[in-house]
């Protein structure tokens, strides 16, 4: 009898966690769609204004500050303002890069569209698969953390090497390919974490999802640009 009561209680708790997880996921998707649209708007403004290339780095640095501030106020109404400031800055940072693609090739506009469409397809497919399959993707956490540090190290090495005129052939391509796999994994991991109750703050969940989408887009664009050369 006690065992039956325990099983019933566990099923009730699991059901409530699942319901709460889906609620957070719906809130995350709603906010994510708004922030992606806002980011696209600021990217368009940046392309029209055509700021100098260094603007991208400045916006990214300012974005780190807004992200730090966002985590400080994550549980307050002010968090919504900070998340739009963060995604707006990252969107604006894309302007110089997108203009460079448009100028370097006649098919630059198509490359941007292909990268956007592929990013959207990957996100919807992987997030949808995680929801439908109901598999446990928590095991990815350790691999993704290690992979992220390796990617950051490789990008820094490649950036410093480019400043001194030293680059390893194919490294940029390899890093972009690794980033696509890595952030695809983060989409599944974050979706599972929300559904399982591991993330209950939809603002922070939105930031995690947004960063995966942002990085997928820029690295897919890099791969498509390389293939177009």
SVG drawing of the C-alpha trace seen along z (x, -y; Angstrom):
<svg xmlns="http://www.w3.org/2000/svg" viewBox="-2 -56 55 58">
<polyline fill="none" stroke="black" stroke-width="0.4" points="0.0,0.0 2.8,-2.3 4.6,-1.5 1.5,-2.2 1.1,-5.6 4.7,-6.4 4.4,-5.6 1.2,-7.7 2.8,-10.6 5.9,-10.3 3.7,-10.3 1.8,-13.3 5.0,-15.3 6.4,-14.3 3.2,-15.4 3.3,-18.8 6.9,-19.2 6.2,-18.5 3.3,-20.9 5.4,-23.6 8.2,-22.9 6.0,-23.3 4.7,-26.5 8.2,-27.9 9.0,-26.6 6.0,-28.4 7.0,-31.7 10.6,-31.2 9.5,-30.7 7.3,-33.8 10.1,-36.0 12.6,-34.3 10.6,-35.2 10.3,-38.8 14.0,-39.1 15.0,-37.5 12.7,-39.9 14.1,-42.8 17.7,-41.6 16.9,-41.4 15.6,-45.0 18.7,-46.3 20.8,-44.3 18.9,-46.0 19.5,-49.4 23.2,-48.7 23.4,-47.7 21.7,-50.9 23.9,-53.1 27.0,-51.1 29.1,-51.7 32.9,-50.9 33.9,-47.2 35.1,-47.8 31.5,-48.5 30.8,-44.8 33.5,-44.3 32.3,-47.3 28.7,-46.0 29.8,-42.5 31.7,-44.0 28.7,-46.1 26.6,-42.9 28.8,-41.1 28.0,-44.0 24.2,-43.8 24.4,-40.0 26.1,-40.4 23.5,-42.9 20.7,-40.7 21.8,-37.8 21.8,-40.3 18.1,-41.2 16.9,-38.0 14.1,-37.5 12.8,-41.1 10.6,-42.9 13.7,-44.8 15.1,-41.6 12.9,-42.1 14.5,-45.4 18.0,-44.0 17.3,-41.0 16.1,-43.3 19.2,-45.5 21.4,-42.4 19.8,-40.9 19.6,-44.4 23.3,-44.9 24.2,-41.5 21.9,-42.2 23.5,-45.6 26.9,-43.9 26.0,-41.8 25.6,-44.9 29.3,-45.3 29.7,-41.5 26.5,-41.3 27.5,-44.3 30.8,-42.7 29.1,-39.5 26.9,-41.7 29.9,-43.5 32.2,-40.5 29.9,-38.5 26.9,-38.9 25.3,-36.0 25.9,-37.5 22.2,-38.2 21.3,-34.6 24.0,-33.4 22.4,-35.4 19.0,-34.0 20.3,-30.5 22.0,-30.9 18.8,-32.3 16.6,-29.6 19.0,-26.8 19.3,-28.2 15.5,-28.3 15.2,-24.7 17.9,-23.4 16.3,-25.1 12.8,-23.9 13.8,-20.4 16.1,-19.8 13.9,-21.6 10.8,-19.8 12.6,-16.4 13.6,-17.0 9.9,-17.6 8.5,-14.7 11.1,-12.1 11.1,-13.0 14.6,-11.6 17.0,-12.6 19.7,-14.9 21.2,-15.9 24.2,-13.7 25.3,-16.3 26.0,-18.9 29.6,-17.9 30.5,-17.4 29.0,-20.7 30.9,-22.6 34.2,-21.1 33.5,-21.7 32.6,-25.3 35.9,-26.0 37.8,-24.3 35.9,-26.4 36.6,-29.6 40.3,-28.7 40.4,-27.9 38.6,-31.1 41.0,-33.2 44.0,-31.4 42.7,-32.0 42.0,-35.7 45.4,-36.4 47.1,-34.5 45.3,-36.7 46.6,-39.8 50.2,-38.6 49.6,-37.2 49.7,-33.6 46.8,-31.3 46.4,-27.6 44.8,-26.5 41.3,-25.2 41.2,-26.1 38.4,-28.6 36.3,-26.1 36.9,-23.4 36.0,-25.8 32.8,-26.9 31.8,-23.2 32.5,-22.5 30.4,-25.5 27.4,-24.3 27.5,-20.8 28.1,-22.3 25.3,-24.9 22.9,-22.3 23.7,-20.2 22.9,-23.2 19.5,-23.6 18.6,-20.0 20.2,-20.3 18.5,-23.6 15.1,-22.4 15.4,-19.3 16.6,-21.4 13.5,-23.6 11.1,-20.7 12.6,-18.8 12.4,-21.8 16.2,-22.5 15.5,-26.1 12.5,-27.9 13.4,-31.4 12.1,-32.0 14.2,-35.1 17.5,-33.2 16.2,-30.3 15.6,-32.8 19.1,-34.1 20.5,-30.6 18.4,-29.8 19.1,-33.1 22.9,-32.6 22.6,-29.2 20.6,-30.7 23.0,-33.6 26.1,-31.4 24.5,-28.9 23.7,-31.7 27.1,-33.4 28.9,-30.0 26.5,-28.7 27.1,-32.0 30.8,-31.4 30.5,-27.9 28.2,-29.0 30.6,-31.9 33.5,-29.5 31.6,-27.1 30.7,-30.0 34.3,-31.1"/>
</svg>
